Each structure stands twice: as C-alpha cells, then as structure tokens.
C-alpha cells in the first residue's frame, strides 16, 4: 500500500504538470490559468450543492430510523471529489468531477462496495 501511495504522489503531479504545460502551449498561459480557476470554482460550487443535498438526505433517513449507508458513501465520494478539485490541474479535475456527477459517482460507489465486501470476507475488516 505504501508503494502505491508513493507512486501516486510521484505520478499525479508529473501528469498534472505535463497537462498544464501542454494546454498552456495550445491555449496560452492566460486562458490556461483561467480554466484552472474556473474548474476549481465550478467544482467547489457543485461539491457544496451536492454535499448539502446528501447531508439533508442523511438527516431525513436518520429521522426515519433508517441507516444512511448510501448517503454516507455519497458524502465520502463528494468530499473526495471536492478535495481533488482543489488540486490545480486537469487530470485531477476530471477525477473530481467524476466523483461529483451522480451517474459516475454511482459507478465508483459500486467499486467501493465490492472492495469493502472483499475486505470483510477476507477478514481484514470486521
């Protein structure tokens, strides 16, 4: 796990720098910086909006005596997407928006559920 984390911490910034330089060559540095700022602002707005909706849904489910499992998983994905969108760059922005768009977030949630199920079945999580 540590090796994967180190690899991610090296590769992601390298990919981001390459992407920013490539876009900057094509569009110019002014437009590139404007795009980075715009995607950050749009992502922050979307994360805030969806985060509040998920929080309200979780409260409603708790008030009805139900466990808000799906809402919690949505909240984790939205939080992660918002954090990733704070990182300047186009690759991380794409990943962040994938976590914020409900349809693609559903696909990610399925993957997370399968991963958690395997962890429980193997005894690594109780």
C-alpha positions in Angstrom: 0.0 0.0 0.0 2.9 2.4 0.9 4.5 1.7 -2.6 1.2 2.6 -4.3 0.9 5.8 -2.4 4.4 6.8 -3.2 3.8 6.0 -6.9 0.6 8.1 -6.9 2.4 11.0 -5.1 5.1 11.0 -7.9 3.0 10.3 -11.0 0.0 12.5 -10.4 2.0 15.8 -10.1 4.1 14.8 -13.1 0.9 14.2 -15.2 -0.6 17.4 -14.0 2.5 19.5 -14.9 2.6 17.8 -18.3 -1.1 18.6 -18.9 -0.8 22.2 -17.7 2.2 22.8 -20.0 0.5 21.1 -22.9 -2.7 23.1 -22.5 -0.7 26.2 -21.9 1.2 25.8 -25.2 -2.1 25.3 -27.1 -4.3 27.9 -25.5 -1.8 30.3 -23.9 -0.9 30.7 -20.3 -3.7 33.3 -19.6 -6.5 31.0 -20.7 -4.9 28.0 -19.1 -4.8 29.7 -15.7 -8.4 30.9 -16.2 -9.5 27.4 -17.0 -7.8 26.1 -13.8 -9.5 28.7 -11.7 -12.9 28.2 -13.4 -12.8 24.4 -12.9 -11.9 24.9 -9.2 -14.8 27.3 -8.7 -17.3 25.2 -10.5 -16.2 22.1 -8.6 -16.4 23.9 -5.3 -19.9 25.1 -6.1 -21.0 21.6 -7.2 -19.4 19.9 -4.2 -21.1 22.3 -1.8 -24.5 21.9 -3.5 -24.4 18.1 -3.6 -22.8 17.9 -0.2 -25.7 19.8 1.3 -28.3 17.6 -0.5 -26.6 14.4 0.8 -26.4 15.8 4.3 -30.2 16.6 4.2 -30.9 13.1 2.9 -28.8 11.5 5.6 -30.7 13.6 8.3 -34.0 12.5 6.8 -33.1 8.9 6.8 -31.8 9.1 10.4 -35.0 10.8 11.5 -37.0 7.9 9.9 -34.9 5.4 11.8 -33.0 4.1 8.8 -29.3 3.9 8.4 -28.0 6.3 5.8 -25.4 4.0 4.3 -25.8 5.2 0.7 -25.8 8.8 1.8 -22.6 8.3 3.8 -20.9 6.7 0.8 -22.2 9.6 -1.4 -20.8 12.1 1.1 -17.4 10.4 1.1 -17.3 10.5 -2.7 -18.4 14.1 -2.8 -15.8 15.1 -0.2 -13.0 13.3 -2.0 -14.1 14.9 -5.3 -14.1 18.3 -3.7 -10.6 17.7 -2.3 -9.3 16.5 -5.6 -10.7 19.5 -7.4 -8.7 21.8 -5.1 -5.6 20.5 -6.7 -4.7 22.6 -9.7 -4.6 20.6 -12.9 -6.9 19.0 -15.5 -6.3 15.3 -14.7 -7.3 15.7 -11.0 -10.2 18.0 -12.0 -11.5 15.2 -14.3 -11.3 12.7 -11.4 -13.0 15.2 -9.1 -15.9 15.8 -11.5 -16.3 12.0 -11.9 -16.9 11.8 -8.2 -19.3 14.7 -8.2 -21.5 13.7 -11.1 -24.2 11.4 -9.7 -24.1 8.8 -12.5 -20.4 8.3 -12.5 -20.3 8.5 -8.7 -22.7 5.6 -8.7 -20.2 3.5 -10.7 -17.4 4.5 -8.2 -19.7 3.6 -5.3 -20.2 0.1 -6.8 -16.5 -0.4 -7.0 -16.0 0.8 -3.4 -18.8 -1.6 -2.2 -17.2 -4.6 -3.9 -13.8 -3.7 -2.5 -15.3 -3.3 1.0 -17.1 -6.6 0.7 -13.9 -8.4 -0.3 -12.1 -6.8 2.7 -14.9 -8.1 5.1 -15.0 -11.5 3.5 -11.2 -11.9 3.8 -11.3 -10.9 7.4 -9.2 -7.7 7.0 -12.2 -5.6 8.2 -14.6 -6.7 10.8 
